[in-house]
Amino acid sequence: MTAVLPERATAPAMTAVLPERATAPATIHPAACPCDVCVSAGTGAADLMARLAVVPGDRTAVVAGGRELSFDQLRERASAFAAGLALIGAGPESVVALCLPRGADLVTAIIGTLAAGAAYLPVDPALPEERRRVLVEDSGAELMVADGSGPEFPGLRTLTPAELSASAGGAGTGWAPVAVGPGTLAYVIYTSGSTGRPKGVEIGRGAASLLLRELEEAGAAAGAGRRVGWNASPSFDASVQQWVRLSRGDTLVMIDEETRRDPALLAAFVDAQALTDLDITPSHADPLLDLLTPDGGPRPLTLLVGGEAIGPVLWDRLVAAHRSGLLNAVNVYGPTECTVDATAGWIDEPGEPHIGAVLPGLRMRLLDERLLPVGAGGAGELYLAGPRVARGYRRSPGLTAQRFVADPFGAPGERMYRTGDRCRLLPDGRLVHLGRLDGQVKLRGHRIEVQEIEAVLSRAGGAAEAAVILGEDAGGNPCLIAYHRGGDAAALRAAAASTLPAYMTPSAFVAVDRFATTPSGKLDRSVLPARIEAAGTTGEAPEGQGVEGRAEELIARVWAHVLGAASIGPDDNFFKLGGHSLLAIKLVSRVRAELSLALPVKAVYAHPKLCDLAAHIEELLAAKDG
């Protein structure tokens, strides 16, 4: 591996293979199969559906709750699903919206859609109705497959998985996926958009096939008989990294929402299901580490950690966990526009956190402001080129032209994606992520364009002007802070909650009389306070106002600490005060420590008011003492 990028006259292309952690991938169908059916011209990677075709049928494909599907059953059900799609005219370049929770039906629907040659649009049922409507309309989806529990959208045909499969009658009994090329659309996943609306990223079949092959070549998906936990939201591109593992014969184990947001339940699930691979964000990996136990087997758990930056403290904890034999950890980085993962690096040495080296098949361009290559030790903007770069943004040629630009180092017509991430190149080819060059932020693993939130606050919330920044609450927890001129805080919060995903709803709303501007007349975000201090905070333990009883007093004190609030009342709502999933985890941990009570995270969601949660805790304590 060359330490310094080549001169401008030659194309700088740097890739690396992770140090070997396991035996070579025992893939049943070669990742680079030369047969006419399998090879996607121009990529050299076997199509995912072709690889799936030859996995032994008696192996377990999917585990979801108490239900298991063998690969034979998965192929049979996906074939019926694909036949149903074909009957209504869905095929290559058609988009099918899948509004299904994580489970066997979702996996069957994804595989069935791809087998029909069509592309899928994941629409998480947990999203607000308005958000779901925007995704479906913007994508131009021709059909939505849902479980029947949510609303239907005018003009869009909606069927349940059972209805679609039944419509095929006896058709689709054999596994015969529609032949497609590497450029055929595989899926559309939406990310936050700086224009005020989310933007759909179009990924081709060849790119998705290459993702799996490159993870195998890098050692991040190695060995046979792996049990892979599906932990991500279907609408989050990390989910792709998980379901593609089916094509190499791995077992996909679905993690339900209650389990994934409670570290204690998740740790127990990892052990009970003998998971070998788990994709997780740093925010969720941190509380999980103390609860994991060695599995005693020859292959310890591998964590694929990504979605946001890993801080030095967590990095060192993961190194220690690796050296103790508890687990292996890989730091994965990549924009949705480059098919999930672009770089990977083992977390096995203390020191400065890094995002590893570029995966095989992608070409790195680390460039300065003049688009000249940056050498080892230098910093620049990261550009990525190669066959895993997305086709572009769905029905948005202007946005596509802005971010997918001509590659001056490639062949005529080749493009590179401008990530907007600033990185430093290490002598051995690894990269250190230094932050963003624009207003995009990352929070709890999610990529957020603050302009989209600001547009909602102005359009639906009634703010004359709004500015959203990533800051900290009084407890030191990362959060979104919305500064607004005009508009009521309660109305603004309601507008955000009804339109945006929960992770994009600001935790704090601060009214201002006017915004400071730069000399050029633009809003100056740099002068907005990045930390919200609780009014009246004294440094002593805050006391609840009007709270009574042991549990209420404890919860008021813990809430005040976790939320950074000066005072808490019995009728206050945890989530309306800025609480979210990670703060709920911290709250539960404090209750467990102080009361020796195994309070599940779901209790916070079921009883968001302080008085209700306190009453629930009193009941649990009484039952425990009795």
Buried (B, 14 or more C-beta within 10 A) or exposed (E): EEEBBBEBEEBBBBBBBBEEBBEEBEBBBBBEBEEEEBBBEEBBBBBBBBBBBBBEBEBBBBBBEEEBBBBBBBBBBBBBBBBBBBBBEBBBEBBBBBBBBBBBBBBBBBBBBBBBBBBBBBBBBBBBEBBBBBBBEBBBBBBBBBBEEBEEBEEBEBBBBBEBBEBBEEBBEEBEBBEBBBBBBBBBBBBBBBEBBBBBBBBBBBBBBBBBBBBBBBBBBBBBEBBBBBBBBBBBBBBBBBBBBBBBBBBBBBBBBEBBBBBBBBBBBBBEBEBBBBBBBBBBBBBBBEBBEEBEEEBBBBBBBBBBBBEEEBBBBBBEBBEEEBBBBBBBBBBBBBBBBBBBBBBBEEEEBBBBBBBBBBBBBBBEEEBEBBBBEBBBBBBBBBBBBBBBBBBBEEBBEEBBBEBBBBEEEBBBBBBBBBBBBBEEBBBBBBEBBEBBBBBBBBBBBBBBBBBBBBEBBBBEBBBBBBBBBBBEBBBBBBBBBBBBBEBBBBBBBBBBBBBBBBBBBBBBEEBEEEEEEEBBBEEBEEEBEBEEBEEEEBEBEEBEBEBBBBBBBBBBBBBBBBBBBBEBEBBEBBBBBBBBBBBBBBBEEEBEBEBBBBBBBEBBBBBBBBBBBBEBBEEEEE
